[in-house]
Amino acid sequence: MSEKNNPGQARPRIVFFSEAVTLAHLVRPVFLATALQKTENYDIFLASPADKRYEFCFTGTNFKRIDITSTTFERFMKRVDAGAPLFDAKTLDQQVQEDLAIIDNLKPDLIVGDQRLSLSVSATLRKTPYIAISNAYWSPYSARRRFPIPDIPVTRLLGARLCQPVFEAIWPLVSHIHAWPVNHVRKKYGLPTLDGWLKVYTDANHVVYADVPTLAPTVPLPPNHHYLGTIPWSPPVALPAWWDTINPGKPCIYISLGSSGKAQLLPGITNALADIDANLLVATAGHIDPNTLPGNVFAAEYLPGAECTAKSELVICNGGSPTVQQILREGKPVLGIPANMDQYLAMEEVCHLGAGLLIRSVEATGARVREQVVKLLGSGSYRSAAEQVRTEIKGMDAETSFCELVGQLVGGTEPA
């Protein structure tokens, strides 16, 4: 057990930081902070941007919240689409100053961060123990077979097949370019630079992976790197009024492209599946007018993902790890339509396991989606593979694992 920063304090103080550029990076800290809050053994704070789009994530929570600045979703996605570093040095330096002010004010015993890369500097400067939340496919110890090229301008121009070998050859350079903004700020504060992007993502006293080994395998991990298991989160929204009117004699297909998916693909997908003998449960995220959708579509801005997945035979999504994990937790096959690197890394392992299929977003025509949907519905092998992954997911409890780790680091009692 480590020495506390606040020896006179009744309970250890823990501050979570979320760079809420996409929903996943807020959901994971909220879920884990809530898990610790249940024990009543810690004072919990969550620092995240005040974003009205994500306010529903805090339904039922009662920990203390702190507003922080963040790169906007639009700016973040513009950088992702261009294949540019996700954060610039000026923004990261400003965030370091903001982090330091919060740390100096609250004097936490432990910091937990998700995508808040400035903590690589601020937590180190204040010598405060820091846990980074990540996915194991971003680990320096990942056993991945390759880095798939995302849908960036050169891919859209020349095609992935031609660009992939070149991308693999120059990956070390790409990795260092993406790490440069963090390393620039680290040098300013007298800290050593980090060797590439994967080291930047996992620069912490402890790293927790919101994964199971089958979905994101690694070589043997050092003792400060930990698999938590998947985060079983679903939007806390009510069932829509049409829920009980769905035809029970037809299979359901759940379609949700998420906060970082290509929303412009939704009309083409739903039109291509208009004559398929299935109910389409569509989460629009406000990107499409439900009145323009075909007659077999049941739509709402947001849908309870766990319930929709359980009701469906397969799910079409953007391939992001939280949604994919939710689908496989129910033992259902996945049709992923990824665009960015994170989504490709998550989906390639699913395809390798035989639990789903992948269509690159730039190739996701309605006809192609329909073809793959028919293939998934027509073969039981995808469902069987998904059910095997489900067994491992169900066997790991992220809530208990995280509480046990925090208890070891700063004290407190694990939940009964």
Steps between C-alpha positions, in 0.01 A plus 500: 500500500635839405538793734206739474539861388249601771581305820234686701227435248222261604463337160733476201424762238486390137465726196394361161585700187311445176590651165145453370576530130288190443243332720725204587758716677232636732304179551796303633600751773134548599452124534817448705442809715150372574643162596731664756222727623290196589760388754459828694872481576625783279436865419445494124535791256455490124653771283347509154385756243150643543341351188120491486509211249643271766312621804284185502813302594480643851148378572496343845853611596580710806876556495640852485551642151752752372471674163817499290581614148539249222566478132159521334352187345496669159867599518600158630316318221648734239848401620403132504367518143818674384730251673657787698618489864192502720611792719732790432776605739336833593177328604687236699703766680181685596354176629812435708445835672134417557592155638758647736249750639254220577770276650636783715150587621373149575829325580370161387643169614440358154426625148317297235498624140342403170650662188623794712854484362609810694503284814821345371654832604284637783472182708874444466583857604289469814617142571138388531423134419326479166293226333444526125195334343564361154439209265751217481539538124668836575743334740875482426453134593221435249521178299321657201606383157515846338379858515214535248500824307198715591280694260722804449528712182764282332293187565191660355701603193706186429320225689596303810650203315763717333570717806516231772855370425637854491322586826650198674848594378478858628310422822800577728517849346121546526514393865768756584317779314186433704705493821675828421248742661513314833879471485531871419307586817693243705830658394370844602446370855832317515360149452655237271332431168303183433584254225196515274124523515437179692724614784313833508165321533624288790731735688367449853583329828234241415312429177159330497366348181124504447530174308514124528810319369318325214384829348832681550782250561839601637834344575559451878430830675710671767343503849371858466290421189162338565208359302177624662246332275243685292296797622131390498347843441183583309338844459257554791209584271146368517364250252329684211122503469514266200693226685197275560371544144801329337394193299620202707484273197791674329866520604636836615812676380633777724680786321702754698793687347580674828643843577801455271349295218419616148143618556460581131496126430174443690255586216682274255512211748134521597386536137706198398338295776148632437382178336679258729271292720611657828426779744768771494561666839686821417669745738522820294702713749307793351667464160196394298126580490313185614210597270719438194583140592350183345195326650696219669704750704436575868707808582588724792777751562646276771415141585591277798780306335497195726128438453518558124795266465331229704193525277697487173657229286791724404621857547638750249732754665813708444725229645597701810602283794222597750224414253675188373551379856134565580396295197729208580390508865163391359661241273386672179701541176626842389505681167755776561538805275817661640672817387769585755794296628342420835195348332710299256714358781189392690325347197794314347524271803123438488534395137803283582288319760220448248248697708427765240579669171655835409426749224725803468287813535616633163375176341174472693246523220146390571545197275818394681336533841200298385727226366684468830179510705362209297826311553493554877135400532550194281785336692496380860882504522511872579249459783696201638826697499331797668361274772849367573626856553196567717614228741832678561336842531253371757787343695671835571357770727647844427331659800648257752843494334528878503385536860753238608783681321409837653475335843853370462633838391335745742310294753126462545289189500394306195125457443338200663 
